[in-house]
């Protein structure tokens, strides 16, 4: 609670749930500590009181066929936001290209429920992607880029995002099968990197989960 909220008597509703009431449920996926003390984590209700390993295993059984990659050259805060969205859409895994350490604050600990991979540069990342049979799809509003809204994004792909500001690096651009941009209608030159990632992932979901053609 902020100082201002305390002054006006505003109370925030507690996040999550308290200790389990009644007889404990049986099953290996339950976490005894959470059952005893409550579960305040950033997870959907279906995963309340579950062990972290059990949540990851359940997500693994139904992950989608797209990956997410982010270039990390300047410790951009937006990386965490991208990773959080990748968790929301249950991406197969997320990849950090460049510096191994990245700003995790925006991820809101959702990275614990995903699979993280590191690649030292665009070339090594591209080599891995092609060995897995994955198309490399860049997201950036560059000259010659194709409109995301009209492009049939492949099912097995890696959606690649650059840093806030400079966007995709030249080496990464050269590795992309296609670079897509999000159509805009206002005065700003670009949308926030985290917002662009959410739009692109949702476009994949619309196409391959709900079968909606571009």
C-alpha positions as CSV (number, residue, x, y, z in Angstrom):
1,X,0.0,0.0,0.0
2,X,1.3,3.5,-0.9
3,X,1.5,6.3,1.6
4,X,-1.3,8.1,-0.2
5,X,-3.6,5.0,0.1
6,X,-2.8,4.7,3.8
7,X,-3.8,8.4,4.3
8,X,-7.2,8.0,2.8
9,X,-7.8,4.6,4.3
10,X,-7.7,2.5,1.1
11,X,-6.8,-1.1,1.5
12,X,-5.7,-3.4,-1.3
13,X,-7.3,-6.8,-1.6
14,X,-4.8,-9.6,-0.7
15,X,-3.5,-11.4,-3.8
16,X,-4.0,-15.1,-4.0
17,X,-5.5,-17.3,-1.4
18,X,-4.8,-18.1,2.3
19,X,-4.1,-21.5,3.9
20,X,-6.2,-24.5,2.7
21,X,-9.4,-24.9,4.7
22,X,-10.4,-28.4,5.7
23,X,-8.8,-31.7,4.9
24,X,-5.8,-31.4,2.5
25,X,-6.2,-32.9,-1.0
26,X,-4.1,-35.8,-2.1
27,X,-1.7,-35.9,-5.1
28,X,1.9,-35.2,-5.8
29,X,1.2,-31.9,-7.5
30,X,0.1,-30.2,-4.3
31,X,2.7,-28.2,-2.4
32,X,2.4,-28.8,1.4
33,X,4.0,-25.5,2.3
34,X,1.5,-23.6,0.1
35,X,-1.4,-25.6,1.5
36,X,-0.3,-24.7,5.0
37,X,0.5,-21.0,4.5
38,X,-1.4,-19.9,1.5
39,X,-0.5,-19.2,-2.1
40,X,0.2,-15.6,-3.1
41,X,1.9,-16.3,-6.4
42,X,1.1,-14.8,-9.8
43,X,-0.7,-17.9,-11.2
44,X,-4.2,-18.6,-12.4
45,X,-6.7,-20.1,-9.9
46,X,-6.4,-23.6,-11.5
47,X,-2.8,-23.7,-10.3
48,X,-3.3,-22.6,-6.8
49,X,-1.4,-24.6,-4.2
50,X,0.5,-26.6,-7.0
51,X,4.2,-27.2,-6.8
52,X,6.2,-25.1,-9.3
53,X,7.5,-28.3,-11.0
54,X,4.0,-29.6,-11.4
55,X,2.8,-26.4,-13.1
56,X,5.7,-26.5,-15.5
57,X,5.0,-30.1,-16.4
58,X,1.3,-29.4,-17.0
59,X,2.2,-26.4,-19.2
60,X,4.8,-28.6,-21.1
61,X,2.0,-31.0,-22.0
62,X,0.2,-28.3,-24.0
63,X,2.7,-25.7,-25.0
64,X,2.2,-24.0,-28.4
65,X,4.5,-24.4,-31.4
66,X,6.0,-20.9,-31.4
67,X,9.0,-19.6,-29.5
68,X,9.9,-16.1,-28.6
69,X,13.3,-14.5,-28.9
70,X,14.5,-11.2,-27.6
71,X,17.8,-9.4,-28.4
72,X,19.5,-8.2,-25.1
73,X,22.2,-5.7,-25.7
74,X,21.2,-3.0,-23.2
75,X,19.4,-4.6,-20.3
76,X,16.1,-3.3,-21.7
77,X,13.2,-3.4,-19.1
78,X,10.7,-4.4,-21.8
79,X,12.3,-7.8,-22.1
80,X,10.5,-8.8,-18.9
81,X,7.2,-7.7,-20.3
82,X,7.8,-9.8,-23.4
83,X,8.6,-12.9,-21.4
84,X,5.5,-12.4,-19.2
85,X,3.3,-12.3,-22.4
86,X,5.1,-15.4,-23.7
87,X,4.0,-17.1,-20.5
88,X,0.4,-15.9,-20.9
89,X,0.2,-17.4,-24.5
90,X,2.2,-20.5,-23.4
91,X,5.1,-20.2,-25.8
92,X,7.2,-23.3,-26.2
93,X,10.3,-21.4,-24.8
94,X,11.9,-18.0,-24.7
95,X,15.4,-17.2,-26.0
96,X,17.7,-14.4,-25.0
97,X,20.2,-13.4,-27.7
98,X,23.2,-11.4,-26.6
99,X,24.0,-10.7,-23.0
100,X,23.0,-13.6,-20.7
101,X,21.8,-11.4,-17.9
102,X,18.5,-9.6,-18.6
103,X,16.1,-7.4,-16.6
104,X,13.7,-9.8,-15.0
105,X,11.5,-7.3,-13.1
106,X,8.9,-7.0,-15.7
107,X,8.5,-10.7,-16.0
108,X,6.8,-10.9,-12.6
109,X,8.5,-14.2,-11.9
110,X,6.6,-15.9,-14.9
111,X,10.0,-16.9,-16.3
112,X,10.1,-19.6,-13.6
113,X,7.3,-21.5,-15.5
114,X,9.0,-21.4,-18.9
115,X,12.1,-22.8,-20.6
116,X,14.9,-20.2,-21.1
117,X,17.7,-20.5,-23.7
118,X,20.7,-18.3,-24.3
119,X,22.5,-17.6,-27.6
120,X,25.6,-15.4,-27.8
121,X,24.6,-13.8,-31.1
122,X,22.2,-13.8,-34.0
123,X,24.2,-16.4,-36.0
124,X,24.2,-19.0,-33.3
125,X,20.6,-18.3,-32.6
126,X,19.7,-18.8,-36.3
127,X,21.7,-22.0,-36.5
128,X,19.8,-23.4,-33.6
129,X,16.4,-22.3,-35.0
130,X,17.1,-23.9,-38.4
131,X,18.3,-27.1,-36.9
132,X,14.8,-27.3,-35.2
133,X,13.0,-26.5,-38.4
134,X,11.7,-23.2,-37.1
135,X,11.0,-20.2,-39.3
136,X,12.6,-17.0,-37.9
137,X,10.0,-14.2,-38.0
138,X,11.2,-10.7,-37.0
139,X,8.8,-8.1,-35.7
140,X,9.9,-4.5,-36.5
141,X,8.6,-1.6,-38.5
142,X,11.4,-1.5,-41.0
143,X,11.4,-0.4,-44.7
144,X,10.3,-3.4,-46.8
145,X,8.6,-5.2,-43.8
146,X,5.3,-7.0,-44.4
147,X,2.1,-6.2,-42.6
148,X,1.5,-8.6,-39.8
149,X,-2.3,-8.4,-40.1
150,X,-2.2,-9.9,-43.7
151,X,0.6,-12.4,-43.3
152,X,0.1,-16.1,-42.6
153,X,2.4,-16.5,-39.7
154,X,3.9,-20.1,-39.8
155,X,2.9,-22.5,-37.0
156,X,6.5,-23.6,-36.2
157,X,8.4,-20.3,-35.8
158,X,10.3,-18.0,-33.5
159,X,9.0,-14.5,-33.1
160,X,12.0,-12.3,-32.7
161,X,11.9,-8.9,-31.0
162,X,14.6,-6.2,-30.8
163,X,15.3,-3.7,-28.0
164,X,13.2,-0.7,-27.3
165,X,14.5,2.1,-29.6
166,X,17.0,0.5,-32.0
167,X,14.8,-2.6,-32.8
168,X,16.2,-5.6,-34.5
169,X,20.0,-5.5,-35.1
170,X,21.4,-5.7,-38.6
171,X,22.7,-9.3,-38.0
172,X,19.4,-10.5,-36.8
173,X,17.5,-8.9,-39.7
174,X,19.7,-10.8,-42.1
175,X,18.7,-14.1,-40.4
176,X,15.0,-13.5,-40.6
177,X,12.8,-15.3,-43.1
178,X,10.5,-12.3,-43.0
179,X,10.1,-9.1,-41.0
180,X,6.6,-8.1,-40.1
181,X,5.3,-4.8,-38.9
182,X,2.1,-3.9,-37.0
183,X,-0.1,-1.5,-38.9
184,X,-0.4,1.9,-37.1
185,X,-2.7,4.8,-37.7
186,X,-1.6,7.5,-35.2
187,X,1.3,9.9,-35.0
188,X,3.8,7.8,-33.0
189,X,6.6,6.2,-34.9
190,X,6.3,2.8,-33.0
191,X,4.4,1.0,-30.3
192,X,6.1,-0.2,-27.1
193,X,8.2,-3.3,-27.6
194,X,6.2,-5.2,-25.0
195,X,2.9,-4.2,-26.6
196,X,4.2,-5.2,-30.1
197,X,5.1,-8.6,-28.7
198,X,1.7,-9.1,-27.3
199,X,0.0,-8.2,-30.6
200,X,2.3,-10.6,-32.5
201,X,1.8,-13.5,-30.2
202,X,-2.0,-13.0,-30.2
203,X,-1.9,-13.0,-34.0
204,X,-0.2,-16.4,-33.9
205,X,-2.9,-17.6,-31.4
206,X,-5.7,-16.4,-33.6
207,X,-4.3,-18.2,-36.6
208,X,-3.2,-21.5,-35.1
209,X,-5.5,-21.9,-32.1
210,X,-8.7,-20.4,-33.4
211,X,-8.1,-21.0,-37.1
212,X,-8.7,-17.4,-38.2
213,X,-7.0,-16.6,-41.4
214,X,-5.2,-13.2,-41.8
